[in-house]
Amino acid sequence: MKTKRNSPTRSKSARHNGKAGNDTNPGCQYEVELHWTQHNRATVTIQAKSLEAARQKANRIRSDEVDDWDPFDGEMDVDSVRLVEGGQDND
């Protein structure tokens, strides 16, 4: 008596469509320029004779004069994307 062997089948989404998962073509190289803005905060103590004088002194503080900055947030933007010289773009 012959028995029927079941061979595994692939789902349609797992089949190779010629576009996705092509390991033999690594693609082109692109140079990406990013822009990162880091937000920091610090608490410093200043001595002044009045609130207005304290505000004026605070406005004159330079960032390099603060020793203990605490980074708390940031934003990243893509400034440009371009094909590396000598490459070919398939788009």
Secondary structure, DSSP 8 states (H G I E B T S, - for coil): -----------GGGS--SSTT-TT-----EEEEEEEEEEEE-------SSHHHHHHHHHT--GGG-S--EEEEEEEEEEEEEE-TT-----
